[in-house]
């Protein structure tokens, strides 16, 4: 079985975010960092080379593949800010409907810039998703 690349490590989160060349994206990333710190009450850890994550859980698929991953996290990607906050977007539809301009995929929320969304709604959404993830994955 292939070894997981996205592992928790001791790389410096602030150094990673400070290395973002675009000022707006760097500022947005630090704002999301603050929101996630408040929502979890935890300090972040780097997961792999580009994901800032909070808390963790162990997963195991029916295929036998298993590993550890952060419960919530984000990555300031070149095209957008990618937030890993839930696999159950329908459960939080009311908040997503109030959020503003965004896209989603199976497990990601994509935001081009924080100015595109209501940050108060984003904070409520992250907090609700984190609480749900704790309840679901940390039994």
Backbone bond lengths (Angstrom), bond angles and torsions (degrees), N, CA, C in turn:
res aa  C-N    CA-C-N  psi(-1)  N-CA   C-N-CA  omega(-1)  CA-C   N-CA-C  phi
1 X - - - 1.462 - - 1.527 108.62 -
2 X 1.318 116.55 139.29 1.466 121.59 -178.66 1.524 110.61 -66.68
3 X 1.318 115.35 144.29 1.457 120.41 178.68 1.525 109.69 -78.31
4 X 1.323 116.12 139.93 1.460 121.44 179.77 1.518 110.85 -67.87
5 X 1.328 116.74 137.08 1.463 121.53 177.31 1.523 111.42 -89.43
6 X 1.325 115.72 -29.70 1.455 120.14 -176.12 1.525 109.51 -91.81
7 X 1.320 114.78 86.69 1.456 121.39 179.28 1.521 109.66 -117.26
8 X 1.320 114.24 149.32 1.461 119.74 175.38 1.526 108.21 -63.76
9 X 1.332 115.79 138.80 1.461 119.51 -179.92 1.527 109.74 -146.02
10 X 1.297 116.37 178.20 1.462 121.34 -176.27 1.525 113.92 -99.67
11 X 1.328 117.65 19.51 1.464 120.05 175.87 1.526 109.34 -61.59
12 X 1.313 116.20 152.09 1.458 123.14 -175.87 1.533 111.11 -79.77
13 X 1.328 116.20 115.26 1.466 121.64 -178.79 1.528 110.99 -61.77
14 X 1.331 117.27 -47.22 1.464 119.90 -178.87 1.525 111.47 -61.88
15 X 1.315 117.13 -40.25 1.468 120.26 178.56 1.521 110.28 -63.76
16 X 1.338 116.98 -41.48 1.459 121.20 177.43 1.533 110.48 -59.34
17 X 1.333 116.85 -48.10 1.470 120.10 -178.06 1.528 111.34 -70.15
18 X 1.318 117.51 -37.35 1.467 120.05 178.50 1.525 112.64 -66.15
19 X 1.317 117.25 -19.65 1.468 121.44 179.17 1.519 113.02 -82.03
20 X 1.342 117.83 -4.61 1.466 120.53 177.56 1.522 107.43 -67.78
21 X 1.348 117.85 120.12 1.464 119.68 -173.10 1.531 114.95 -68.63
22 X 1.317 117.11 -33.12 1.468 120.29 -176.87 1.532 109.91 -85.19
23 X 1.329 116.39 121.67 1.468 121.35 -174.58 1.528 112.86 -59.02
24 X 1.342 117.64 -45.47 1.466 119.82 -178.79 1.522 110.61 -60.47
25 X 1.322 117.03 -45.95 1.463 120.59 -179.24 1.534 110.63 -65.40
26 X 1.326 116.72 -38.40 1.468 120.78 177.74 1.530 110.02 -63.08
27 X 1.328 116.89 -45.99 1.466 120.61 178.73 1.525 111.38 -63.04
28 X 1.332 116.69 -41.82 1.469 120.84 177.37 1.528 110.74 -61.73
29 X 1.325 116.76 -41.51 1.470 120.94 -179.82 1.531 110.74 -63.60
30 X 1.318 116.99 -41.94 1.466 119.35 177.96 1.534 111.10 -67.28
31 X 1.326 117.28 -33.24 1.469 120.20 176.53 1.532 110.43 -66.05
32 X 1.318 117.46 -43.30 1.464 120.64 177.58 1.522 110.30 -65.18
33 X 1.319 116.94 -38.59 1.461 121.15 175.69 1.528 109.88 -55.63
34 X 1.323 117.27 -46.92 1.465 121.27 179.31 1.516 112.28 -62.38
35 X 1.327 116.80 -42.30 1.466 121.03 179.05 1.527 109.96 -61.26
36 X 1.328 116.41 -45.49 1.467 119.56 -177.74 1.524 111.80 -69.75
37 X 1.322 117.71 -33.31 1.468 120.19 175.24 1.524 109.99 -63.04
38 X 1.332 116.20 -44.78 1.469 119.88 179.71 1.528 110.90 -65.16
39 X 1.325 116.93 -41.91 1.463 121.31 -176.70 1.522 112.33 -66.30
40 X 1.334 116.48 -35.30 1.466 119.88 -175.68 1.517 113.75 -99.98
41 X 1.322 116.68 -25.13 1.457 120.59 -173.31 1.527 111.99 71.53
42 X 1.333 116.35 17.25 1.461 122.04 -175.95 1.520 111.43 -120.09
43 X 1.320 115.16 163.54 1.456 121.57 173.13 1.530 108.64 -90.70
44 X 1.312 117.10 147.37 1.464 120.52 -177.30 1.529 112.15 -78.49
45 X 1.306 114.26 160.21 1.465 123.13 172.47 1.526 107.14 -132.46
46 X 1.303 115.84 150.80 1.462 120.35 172.53 1.527 108.19 -79.85
47 X 1.317 115.43 139.54 1.459 123.75 174.58 1.518 105.69 -120.61
48 X 1.302 116.70 113.69 1.450 120.21 -173.17 1.518 108.58 67.14
49 X 1.321 116.06 -148.31 1.461 119.93 -177.28 1.521 113.76 -99.83
50 X 1.356 118.06 -7.28 1.465 117.03 -171.77 1.523 115.79 -144.14
51 X 1.328 118.76 8.85 1.466 120.44 178.89 1.524 109.15 -115.13
52 X 1.324 115.43 128.70 1.460 122.43 173.55 1.522 105.82 -97.15
53 X 1.333 116.72 117.71 1.456 119.46 -173.50 1.512 113.64 -125.21
54 X 1.324 113.66 160.53 1.453 122.53 -179.88 1.520 109.55 -129.80
55 X 1.327 115.03 136.13 1.453 122.09 179.28 1.532 108.48 59.74
56 X 1.310 117.66 179.98 1.454 119.84 178.65 1.516 110.61 -159.73
57 X 1.316 114.97 162.43 1.456 121.53 175.73 1.521 108.79 -148.46
58 X 1.313 115.25 161.16 1.460 121.31 177.59 1.524 107.41 -103.29
59 X 1.314 116.67 133.62 1.461 121.01 178.13 1.522 109.41 -120.77
60 X 1.331 114.20 154.18 1.462 120.87 174.83 1.521 107.40 -146.21
61 X 1.323 115.84 121.66 1.455 121.67 179.64 1.523 110.32 -88.14
62 X 1.323 115.85 161.62 1.458 120.95 177.43 1.529 111.55 -58.00
63 X 1.320 116.26 -28.14 1.472 121.27 179.64 1.527 112.21 -69.40
64 X 1.336 116.26 -12.82 1.454 120.57 -177.26 1.519 112.68 100.39
65 X 1.346 116.45 -14.38 1.471 120.35 177.60 1.521 108.41 -65.79
66 X 1.318 116.17 133.16 1.462 119.57 178.67 1.520 110.31 -146.64
67 X 1.315 114.56 163.44 1.448 119.67 179.62 1.509 110.90 177.73
68 X 1.309 115.20 -170.79 1.464 122.44 178.28 1.515 108.18 -118.84
69 X 1.332 116.09 147.24 1.460 121.34 179.53 1.518 108.71 -151.36
70 X 1.317 115.72 160.61 1.465 119.85 176.93 1.534 108.99 -70.52
71 X 1.328 115.77 150.28 1.466 119.92 177.08 1.525 110.86 -71.67
72 X 1.312 116.66 -43.44 1.464 120.86 172.12 1.521 107.57 -138.83
73 X 1.309 115.00 158.11 1.449 119.05 178.88 1.513 111.27 -175.58
74 X 1.323 115.20 -177.19 1.461 119.91 178.71 1.514 109.64 -153.87
75 X 1.322 113.56 162.72 1.451 120.45 176.28 1.525 108.78 -142.14
76 X 1.317 117.34 125.44 1.469 120.37 176.72 1.532 109.47 -81.17
77 X 1.312 116.21 83.89 1.461 122.21 -178.03 1.526 110.32 -76.57
78 X 1.305 115.55 165.77 1.462 120.65 -178.30 1.531 111.84 -59.61
79 X 1.337 116.68 -43.73 1.464 119.95 -176.64 1.516 113.69 -82.12
80 X 1.349 118.07 -31.05 1.460 120.18 -175.25 1.521 110.44 -164.68
81 X 1.306 114.26 176.01 1.464 121.30 171.50 1.526 106.29 -90.17
82 X 1.302 117.16 121.43 1.450 121.87 -178.28 1.515 108.08 -106.31
83 X 1.333 115.71 121.27 1.462 121.09 -179.99 1.516 109.27 -110.54
84 X 1.317 114.88 129.88 1.463 122.39 177.98 1.521 106.28 -103.23
85 X 1.346 115.80 92.81 1.464 117.90 -172.91 1.522 114.42 -124.41
86 X 1.333 119.43 -21.96 1.464 119.42 -178.47 1.521 110.74 -164.15
87 X 1.327 114.49 155.33 1.467 121.22 169.81 1.515 109.68 -104.89
88 X 1.323 117.03 -0.67 1.453 121.73 -173.30 1.531 110.59 -123.13
89 X 1.321 116.07 70.51 1.462 120.44 -176.91 1.521 112.50 -62.75
90 X 1.331 117.40 -32.53 1.464 120.56 -179.12 1.522 111.68 -62.16
91 X 1.313 116.58 -34.67 1.464 121.41 -178.61 1.535 111.64 -62.54
92 X 1.322 116.09 -26.97 1.467 121.12 -176.47 1.534 111.70 -115.60
93 X 1.328 116.07 26.53 1.467 122.08 -175.01 1.526 112.30 -56.48
94 X 1.318 117.82 -39.13 1.469 120.14 -178.21 1.527 110.64 -60.77
95 X 1.321 117.70 -41.43 1.459 120.51 178.49 1.525 111.21 -71.62
96 X 1.325 117.02 -42.15 1.470 119.50 178.25 1.525 111.06 -60.14
97 X 1.331 117.06 -36.14 1.465 121.02 179.63 1.523 112.36 -65.78
98 X 1.326 117.86 -25.16 1.467 122.68 -179.92 1.526 112.74 -96.37
99 X 1.315 117.33 -6.95 1.457 122.23 -170.34 1.525 114.28 -66.85
100 X 1.309 116.90 -42.51 1.461 120.47 -173.57 1.514 109.69 115.11
101 X 1.315 116.31 -159.48 1.465 122.14 -173.88 1.534 110.80 -70.75
102 X 1.335 115.55 117.47 1.453 121.86 179.77 1.523 109.52 -160.85
103 X 1.321 115.57 168.63 1.459 122.76 172.49 1.516 107.44 -132.35
104 X 1.323 115.25 158.77 1.463 120.02 175.89 1.525 109.60 -133.66
105 X 1.318 114.92 158.74 1.456 121.91 169.81 1.520 105.77 -131.50
106 X 1.300 117.93 -162.76 1.468 120.59 -175.70 1.526 112.94 -52.34
107 X 1.320 117.59 -42.35 1.458 119.50 -176.00 1.519 113.25 -137.71
108 X 1.318 118.03 13.28 1.468 120.43 -174.67 1.518 112.09 -127.99
109 X 1.311 114.22 146.13 1.457 123.30 170.06 1.516 106.43 -109.53
110 X 1.329 116.42 126.62 1.462 121.29 -179.04 1.516 109.61 -111.53
111 X 1.327 116.08 128.24 1.458 122.93 177.75 1.522 107.04 -128.24
112 X 1.327 117.01 129.52 1.468 119.49 178.43 1.519 111.29 -69.89
113 X 1.344 115.58 -46.73 1.463 121.11 177.77 1.527 108.03 -155.50
114 X 1.313 116.70 153.39 1.462 119.96 -176.67 1.522 112.76 -63.20
115 X 1.318 117.12 -26.73 1.464 119.61 177.42 1.528 112.48 -62.00
116 X 1.336 117.25 -17.92 1.465 121.69 -179.71 1.523 113.21 -80.28
117 X 1.340 117.18 -12.23 1.460 119.92 -175.18 1.529 110.81 -128.24
118 X 1.321 114.69 163.22 1.459 122.15 174.14 1.533 106.64 -83.73
119 X 1.323 117.18 109.14 1.462 120.03 -173.99 1.534 112.75 -67.14
120 X 1.328 117.55 -26.18 1.468 119.35 175.74 1.529 110.34 -67.50
121 X 1.323 116.02 -40.16 1.469 120.51 176.44 1.528 109.35 -67.33
122 X 1.326 117.12 -41.65 1.460 120.87 178.58 1.529 110.31 -58.87
123 X 1.313 116.94 -43.03 1.463 120.32 179.45 1.526 110.98 -63.09
124 X 1.328 117.80 -43.85 1.473 121.37 177.19 1.521 110.39 -61.63
125 X 1.324 116.53 -40.99 1.458 122.35 -179.00 1.530 110.91 -64.14
126 X 1.311 116.72 -47.71 1.467 120.90 179.95 1.525 110.27 -62.37
127 X 1.317 117.05 -43.01 1.462 120.58 179.28 1.528 110.98 -62.65
128 X 1.333 117.12 -45.72 1.463 121.09 -179.94 1.527 111.29 -64.53
129 X 1.317 116.75 -42.31 1.467 120.24 179.78 1.519 111.28 -66.13
130 X 1.320 117.06 -39.07 1.467 120.02 178.86 1.526 110.38 -64.36
131 X 1.324 117.05 -47.19 1.467 120.06 179.47 1.525 110.65 -59.44
132 X 1.325 116.63 -40.34 1.459 121.25 178.53 1.537 110.64 -65.68
133 X 1.317 117.04 -40.91 1.467 120.77 179.53 1.524 111.12 -64.75
134 X 1.321 117.04 -40.18 1.466 120.55 177.79 1.520 109.30 -62.06
135 X 1.325 116.66 -46.34 1.464 121.60 -179.06 1.534 110.36 -63.47
136 X 1.315 117.12 -38.04 1.470 121.05 -176.13 1.521 112.75 -79.01
137 X 1.330 117.57 -42.07 1.463 120.76 -170.19 1.520 116.01 -104.80
138 X 1.325 117.59 -11.20 1.468 118.54 -176.04 1.521 110.30 -119.75
139 X 1.310 115.55 51.89 1.478 121.80 -178.15 1.503 111.33 -71.85
